[in-house]
Amino acid sequence: MTNEYIEIDLSNGEKEAILEHASFFVTDDITKADLSDKRKKWIRFEPYAISQIIGELSYVFNRCTDNYKFDLLDQLISHLENYEQNR
């Protein structure tokens, strides 16, 4: 059986934010490898993992005091939600 993936385009900063704040929801080895590869732009996620990652990033976002991180997480969460809703 093959896994179904959703490919999401992410910048290196967005990938780092996911690895920093929601890495424990990234359980798939392919997704981990994609996120760790600085040259890879399209990251493969299992569909169920996206909502878990959004939830954790939202938790961090709601407690954020750094303006740069606030803007980055806001944009990243919206980006992931868009892919989640339109799959």
C-alpha positions as CSV (number, residue, x, y, z in Angstrom):
1,M,0.0,0.0,0.0
2,T,1.3,3.4,-0.9
3,N,0.8,6.6,1.1
4,E,-1.2,9.4,-0.3
5,Y,0.6,12.7,0.0
6,I,-0.3,16.4,-0.4
7,E,2.6,18.4,-1.8
8,I,2.9,21.9,-0.3
9,D,5.4,24.6,-1.4
10,L,7.3,25.9,1.5
11,S,10.2,28.3,1.9
12,N,13.2,27.4,4.0
13,G,12.0,29.6,6.8
14,E,8.6,27.9,6.8
15,K,10.2,24.4,6.9
16,E,12.4,25.5,9.8
17,A,9.4,26.7,11.7
18,I,7.6,23.4,11.3
19,L,10.7,21.5,12.4
20,E,11.2,23.8,15.4
21,H,7.7,24.0,16.6
22,A,5.8,20.9,15.3
23,S,8.4,18.3,14.5
24,F,6.7,15.7,16.8
25,F,3.7,15.6,14.5
26,V,6.0,14.9,11.5
27,T,6.2,11.1,11.8
28,D,6.6,10.2,8.1
29,D,10.2,9.6,7.0
30,I,9.6,11.1,3.6
31,T,8.2,14.3,5.1
32,K,11.1,14.5,7.5
33,A,13.6,14.1,4.7
34,D,11.8,16.7,2.6
35,L,11.7,19.3,5.4
36,S,15.4,18.7,6.2
37,D,16.5,19.2,2.5
38,K,17.3,22.9,2.0
39,R,17.0,22.6,-1.8
40,K,13.5,20.9,-1.8
41,K,10.6,23.3,-2.3
42,W,7.6,21.0,-2.6
43,I,7.2,19.1,0.7
44,R,5.1,15.9,0.9
45,F,2.7,15.6,3.8
46,E,0.3,12.9,4.8
47,P,-3.2,14.5,4.9
48,Y,-3.9,13.8,8.5
49,A,-0.6,15.4,9.6
50,I,-1.4,18.8,8.2
51,S,-4.2,19.5,10.7
52,Q,-2.0,18.4,13.6
53,I,0.8,20.7,12.4
54,I,-1.6,23.6,12.0
55,G,-2.9,23.0,15.5
56,E,0.6,23.1,17.1
57,L,1.7,26.1,15.1
58,S,-1.5,27.9,16.1
59,Y,-0.7,27.2,19.8
60,V,2.8,28.7,19.3
61,F,1.3,31.6,17.3
62,N,-1.2,32.5,20.1
63,R,1.7,32.8,22.6
64,C,4.1,34.6,20.3
65,T,5.7,37.9,21.3
66,D,8.2,38.2,18.5
67,N,6.8,40.2,15.5
68,Y,8.8,38.4,12.9
69,K,7.8,34.9,14.2
70,F,4.2,36.2,14.5
71,D,4.1,37.2,10.9
72,L,5.8,34.0,9.7
73,L,3.5,31.7,11.6
74,D,0.4,33.6,10.6
75,Q,1.3,33.3,6.9
76,L,2.4,29.6,7.3
77,I,-0.8,28.6,9.1
78,S,-3.0,30.3,6.5
79,H,-0.9,28.6,3.7
80,L,-1.3,25.2,5.3
81,E,-5.0,25.7,5.9
82,N,-5.5,26.6,2.2
83,Y,-3.9,23.3,1.1
84,E,-5.9,21.4,3.8
85,Q,-9.2,22.8,2.6
86,N,-8.5,22.5,-1.1
87,R,-7.2,18.9,-1.3
